[in-house]
Every structure is written in structure tokens, then in C-alpha cells.
Amino acid sequence: MKIRVRTEKLKDGMMIADEVYSIIGSKIIPSNTRVSKKVIDLLNFHRVTVVTVLQEEQRQEEVVEELTQLEQVRASKEFKTFESDFNQVTSDLTGKINEIVYLDKEINVGELWDNLNVLINKTDNSNACFDLLRSMKHTSDFTYIHSVNVALISNMIAKWLRMDQTEIELLSVAGLLHDIGKTKLPQEIINKQELLNNSEIREFKRHSTLGYNILKEKDVDKRIQLVALTHHERCDGSGYPLRLKSTEICTFAKIVAIADTYDELTISHSERKAVSPFTVVQMFESEGLHQFDTSIMLTFLNSILDTYIHSDVLLSNGQKGKIVFINKAAPSRPIVKIGAQFLDLSVNMHLNIEQII
């Protein structure tokens, strides 16, 4: 199986699986190259942050039929274990959240963290985490799946921001509970597949206040309560329910807001087909730096885009290719390799990435 590894994590003897190209499209490392200090120095010189390597047990075997990145992940033992654990953890956490809401049980942050940590421990880096999340095909309750996803993404953002472990754990649980107020909304609104009308939108927006009302009576860190209330607030004052501005929104809520928006748009569910991650990144570039905390957003974009290097993609003209380089000056428009051709999407503005495949 091919896995993606950050350059600083490479070790002597690893086998680089795919050809590595520079920003101008020249090959700098051929496939099936053993990692050495010279190879690492060359990658660093060309500012290549992520490469694919072959796991030990499969180095000697050639793959007869080329699989896409997601197909390789879905076929792996690691994914099957993660998928099973994800479904079990989501089921367990659903039960615990319902006990908090309907049986008025206290919140055991340590217990909720232990559940989440089962999944976190399955991924040793952010590339692995997002590869596994992208490979999931969910068919059950979106609200609880989304809550677990937001907890995991918030966890990764906290690590990118180098927060301490106590804060990472609290933030992860805050991400898990951010939508707890949706349990109090009418099911016809939660499950509606058509667009909500104005009155339904007003009712839906109440979930922030409803969530805070559930959590404010609990013996739990104040920031967890505030995340439920303010994860839809925006730094420019355009959010809800209080129209707070940047200095009035706690850091936890600013982080969960980014994780929530990213997952909401990029995961498929009954109400909407998934949006291409690069379309979401483009939205974040054009609008997000006003609505979200700039420093957190830039950290998020710089880090998450690296996890898409070597991903197979479908372009808007129907062609399939592989992302080989992320242009930091135009992060939503990477360089894509199609056969022997290199396509710079920052120049070919008429083309877009429709889907990760």
C-alpha cells in the first residue's frame, strides 16, 4: 500500500513510490527510489513537503492495476479497521450524547476523550487522518458522524497550532459536542432533503442556543459551552446567534467553526452532494479570511492542502490526473499531472477540480 509521509518524517531505506516533481514540472526523484540523506536534501531544496512511500510488506509486489489514492486506502487493512472503529465509536458516542440530553447525565470529558482517542490513535499523522476520513462512505445519521468528524479535524488543527495536550483534549470534546443542540430540533427539519424555507432556517439556527442551554447547567469547561453557542459566529460580525465579532469569540469556537464548515461542505449526505475540497479552499481564500480568524485559517489551509498532494482528481473537463504540487500563492489551484502533461490550474483558470477520486 502507498502511504503519504511528510518529508521531515522520512527515514533512510524507505522506498519512494511515485515520481516527485518540482514546481516547474521537472522530475527530481524517480519512482522506486530509496530514501537517503541526499534524497531528503533534494526534497527540502525543492520545498517538497509530502511524498508517497511503499509500506514494507508490499514493496516487492507491483500493483497490476493502478488504483487511485482513495481506492488504495479503501482496500487497505488499516482502513477496514478504522471504518469498523469509527462506526463503533460513533455509536457509543451517540448513546453518551443522548444520555446527556435526555437523561440529564453529567458530562465526563475524560470518557468522551477516551472514545475519540480510539480513532486518533489509528492515525500517526494528518495525512493518514484525512485519507481515512475522505475514504469513508457514510449511510447513517449525518449529525453524529459530522460531530465525530469535527472533533477529529479540530484535533488536527489544535496540533498544527501546537496547543498543549490538555487544550487539545478539551477542544476535541468541544468539537464533538458543538451540535448537541440539534438533538432538540424537529426531526423533519434535520432530515429534510429539500432546501429549508425561511421559517425552517430560523428554527434550525436555534440549535446554537439550544446546545448552550443543555451544556450551561453541566459541570464542564466554559469553552465547551461557548463552542456550542458560538461556532456559527463570524469574525466580521455576520454570524449567529449573537453577531459577535472577532475579539468576542473564544479561540476554541474559532477553530471549531473552521472544522465545522470544512466538514459540512466536503462530506456527502442526504441533503447535498459533497463540494470539492478545492472549491471550499477557494471560498475560504475569497471570503474566509474576513469571516474566520486569519492566523488559524492560514495554518489550516497550509497544513490541510499538503494532505492532498498525490491525490487523484477529476477535473471539470472530465480528465483525471494526480496533484503533484500545491502552489502556496494560489493554494486552491494546484499543479496536476495528466499522463505526461503538467497542468497548472493557476494558469488554466477555466478548469477546476471537481472531485477527489
C-alpha positions in Angstrom: 0.0 0.0 0.0 1.2 3.5 -0.8 1.0 6.0 2.1 1.9 9.7 2.2 4.6 10.9 4.5 5.8 14.4 5.3 9.4 15.0 4.2 10.6 15.6 7.7 9.3 12.1 8.7 11.2 10.2 6.0 13.8 7.7 7.1 16.8 6.1 5.4 15.7 3.0 3.5 12.1 3.9 2.8 11.0 3.5 -0.8 9.5 6.5 -2.6 6.6 5.1 -4.6 5.8 7.8 -7.1 7.8 10.2 -9.2 8.4 13.6 -7.5 8.2 16.8 -9.5 9.3 20.3 -8.8 7.1 23.4 -9.1 8.1 23.8 -12.7 7.2 20.2 -13.6 10.7 18.7 -13.8 11.2 15.3 -12.4 13.5 15.4 -9.3 13.1 11.9 -7.9 12.1 8.8 -9.9 9.7 6.2 -8.6 11.1 3.3 -6.5 13.9 5.4 -5.1 15.4 4.5 -1.7 15.4 7.4 0.8 18.8 8.7 1.7 20.2 12.0 3.2 20.9 13.2 -0.4 17.2 12.5 -1.4 15.9 14.3 1.7 18.2 17.3 1.0 16.9 17.4 -2.6 13.3 17.3 -1.5 13.9 20.1 1.0 15.7 22.2 -1.6 12.7 22.0 -3.9 10.3 22.6 -0.9 8.5 19.3 -1.4 6.6 18.7 1.8 4.9 15.3 1.2 5.9 12.2 -0.8 4.3 8.7 -1.2 6.2 5.7 0.1 5.6 2.0 -0.1 4.8 0.1 3.1 7.4 -2.6 3.8 5.2 -5.6 3.2 4.2 -4.5 -0.3 7.5 -3.1 -1.7 8.3 -6.4 -3.6 4.9 -6.5 -5.3 4.0 -4.5 -8.4 0.3 -3.4 -8.5 -1.1 -4.8 -11.7 -3.9 -2.3 -12.0 -3.2 1.2 -10.9 -5.6 2.2 -8.2 -6.5 5.8 -7.2 -5.3 7.1 -3.9 -8.7 6.7 -2.3 -9.1 3.2 -3.8 -5.8 2.1 -2.3 -6.8 3.5 1.1 -10.2 1.8 1.0 -8.6 -1.6 0.1 -6.1 -1.4 3.0 -6.4 -3.3 6.3 -5.8 -0.1 8.1 -8.9 1.5 6.6 -11.1 -1.5 7.3 -10.0 -1.4 11.0 -10.6 2.4 11.1 -14.0 2.1 9.5 -15.1 -0.5 12.0 -13.8 1.5 14.9 -15.3 4.7 13.5 -18.8 3.1 13.3 -18.4 1.7 16.8 -17.1 4.9 18.4 -19.9 6.9 16.7 -22.5 4.5 18.0 -21.0 4.7 21.6 -20.8 8.5 21.5 -24.3 8.8 20.1 -25.5 6.9 23.2 -23.5 9.1 25.5 -24.7 12.3 23.9 -28.3 11.1 24.2 -27.8 10.3 27.9 -26.6 13.9 28.4 -29.6 15.4 26.6 -32.4 13.1 27.6 -31.3 11.6 30.9 -29.6 14.8 32.2 -26.4 12.9 32.8 -23.2 14.9 33.6 -20.5 15.2 31.0 -17.5 13.0 31.6 -14.9 14.8 29.4 -12.2 12.1 30.1 -14.6 9.4 29.0 -15.6 11.2 25.8 -11.9 11.8 25.0 -11.0 8.2 25.5 -13.7 7.3 22.9 -12.3 9.8 20.4 -8.7 8.7 21.1 -9.5 5.2 19.8 -9.7 6.9 16.4 -7.0 9.4 16.9 -4.5 6.6 17.8 -5.3 4.9 14.5 -3.6 7.8 12.6 0.0 8.7 13.2 -0.1 11.9 11.1 -2.5 14.3 9.5 -2.1 12.8 6.0 -3.3 9.4 7.3 -6.2 11.0 9.3 -7.6 12.9 6.3 -7.0 10.0 3.9 -9.1 7.7 6.2 -11.9 10.3 6.7 -12.1 11.0 2.9 -12.4 7.3 2.2 -15.5 6.8 4.5 -18.9 6.3 2.8 -21.5 7.2 5.4 -25.0 6.0 5.2 -26.3 6.6 8.7 -27.1 9.6 10.9 -25.2 12.5 9.5 -25.5 14.7 12.6 -23.4 12.3 14.8 -21.0 11.4 12.0 -20.4 15.1 11.4 -19.8 15.7 15.1 -17.1 13.0 15.3 -15.5 14.3 12.1 -15.4 17.9 13.5 -13.9 16.5 16.7 -11.1 14.8 14.7 -10.5 17.8 12.4 -10.4 20.2 15.4 -7.9 17.8 17.0 -5.6 18.1 13.9 -5.9 21.9 13.8 -5.0 22.1 17.5 -1.9 20.0 16.8 -1.0 22.3 13.9 -1.3 25.2 16.2 0.9 23.4 18.8 -1.6 23.7 21.6 -0.8 21.8 24.8 -2.3 18.3 25.3 -4.9 19.4 27.9 -6.3 22.0 25.5 -6.2 19.5 22.6 -8.4 17.1 24.5 -10.8 19.8 25.7 -11.1 21.2 22.1 -11.7 17.8 20.6 -14.6 17.2 23.1 -15.9 20.7 22.3 -15.9 19.7 18.6 -17.8 16.6 19.4 -20.5 18.4 21.4 -20.7 21.5 19.2 -24.0 20.5 17.5 -25.6 18.9 20.6 -28.5 21.4 20.3 -29.6 19.7 17.0 -31.0 16.9 19.2 -33.7 19.3 20.3 -34.8 20.3 16.8 -37.8 18.7 15.0 -36.7 15.7 13.0 -38.5 16.9 9.9 -36.0 19.8 9.8 -32.9 17.7 10.5 -33.9 15.1 7.9 -35.4 17.4 5.2 -33.7 16.8 1.9 -35.0 19.9 0.1 -33.8 23.4 0.9 -35.2 24.8 4.2 -37.7 27.7 3.9 -37.2 30.9 5.9 -39.1 29.8 9.0 -37.3 26.5 9.0 -33.9 28.3 8.7 -34.8 30.4 11.7 -35.8 27.2 13.6 -32.6 25.5 12.6 -30.4 28.4 13.8 -31.8 27.9 17.3 -29.6 24.8 17.7 -26.7 27.0 18.9 -28.7 28.4 21.7 -30.4 25.1 22.5 -27.0 23.5 22.7 -25.7 26.1 25.1 -28.8 25.7 27.3 -28.1 22.0 27.5 -24.4 22.5 28.4 -24.6 25.6 30.7 -26.0 23.6 33.5 -23.2 21.0 33.3 -20.0 20.9 35.3 -17.8 21.4 32.2 -15.2 23.8 31.0 -16.8 27.1 29.9 -15.2 26.9 26.5 -17.1 23.7 25.6 -20.3 25.6 26.4 -19.3 28.6 24.3 -18.4 26.4 21.3 -21.9 25.1 21.2 -23.2 28.7 21.4 -20.8 30.5 19.1 -19.5 28.1 16.4 -21.6 29.9 13.8 -20.3 33.3 14.8 -18.0 35.0 12.3 -15.2 37.4 12.9 -16.8 40.1 10.7 -20.0 40.0 12.8 -22.1 38.3 10.1 -22.7 35.1 12.1 -25.3 34.0 14.6 -26.9 33.9 17.2 -25.3 37.0 18.8 -23.5 38.6 15.8 -20.2 38.6 17.8 -17.0 40.0 16.3 -13.5 38.5 16.4 -12.4 39.7 19.8 -15.7 38.5 21.4 -15.3 34.9 20.1 -13.2 32.4 22.0 -10.3 30.6 20.3 -12.0 27.2 20.7 -15.1 28.4 18.8 -13.0 29.9 16.0 -11.2 26.6 15.5 -14.4 24.5 15.6 -16.1 27.0 13.1 -13.4 26.2 10.5 -13.6 22.4 11.1 -17.4 22.5 11.1 -17.6 24.5 7.8 -15.0 22.3 6.1 -16.6 19.0 7.0 -20.1 20.2 6.4 -19.3 21.1 2.8 -16.9 18.3 1.9 -18.8 15.3 3.2 -21.7 13.8 1.2 -25.0 13.5 2.9 -28.7 13.2 2.0 -29.2 17.0 1.7 -26.3 17.8 -0.5 -23.6 16.3 -2.7 -20.1 16.9 -1.4 -18.3 20.0 -2.6 -14.8 19.6 -3.9 -12.3 20.5 -1.2 -10.5 22.9 -3.5 -13.8 24.7 -4.1 -14.1 25.1 -0.3 -10.4 26.3 -0.2 -11.2 28.9 -2.8 -14.2 30.0 -0.8 -12.0 30.3 2.3 -9.5 32.3 0.3 -12.1 34.8 -1.1 -14.4 35.1 2.0 -13.0 33.1 4.8 -10.2 35.5 5.8 -12.8 38.0 6.7 -15.2 35.6 8.4 -12.7 33.4 10.2 -9.6 34.0 12.3 -6.9 34.8 9.8 -4.0 33.1 11.6 -5.9 30.0 12.3 -7.3 29.8 8.8 -3.9 30.2 7.2 -2.5 27.5 9.4 -5.4 25.3 8.5 -5.0 25.9 4.7 -1.2 25.5 4.7 -1.5 22.2 6.5 -4.5 20.6 5.0 -3.5 21.2 1.5 -0.3 19.2 2.0 -2.6 16.2 2.7 -3.9 16.4 -0.9 -0.5 16.0 -2.6 -0.6 12.8 -4.8 -4.4 12.6 -4.6 -6.1 11.5 -7.8 -8.7 14.1 -9.0 -11.4 14.5 -11.6 -11.2 17.8 -13.5 -14.2 19.8 -14.8 -13.4 18.8 -18.4 -13.7 15.1 -17.5 -9.9 14.4 -17.4 -8.3 12.5 -14.5 -5.0 13.4 -13.0 -2.9 13.5 -9.9 -2.0 16.5 -7.8 1.8 16.9 -7.7 2.4 20.3 -6.3 0.5 22.9 -4.2 1.2 26.4 -5.2 1.2 28.4 -1.9 0.5 31.6 -3.9 -2.7 30.0 -5.3 -3.5 27.1 -2.9 -6.9 26.3 -4.5 -5.3 25.8 -7.9 -2.5 23.2 -7.7 -0.4 21.6 -10.5 -2.0 18.4 -11.8 -0.2 15.7 -13.8 -2.3 14.1 -16.6 -0.3 11.4 -18.2 3.0 13.1 -19.2 1.4 16.6 -19.2 1.5 19.0 -16.3 -1.4 21.3 -15.9 -1.1 24.4 -13.7 -4.6 25.3 -12.7 -3.5 28.8 -11.6 -2.9 29.5 -15.3 -5.7 27.4 -16.7 -8.5 29.2 -14.9 -11.2 27.6 -17.0 -10.6 24.3 -15.3 -11.4 23.2 -11.7 -11.0 20.2 -9.6 -14.5 18.6 -9.4 -13.8 15.6 -7.2 -11.1 13.7 -5.3 -11.3 10.1 -6.6 
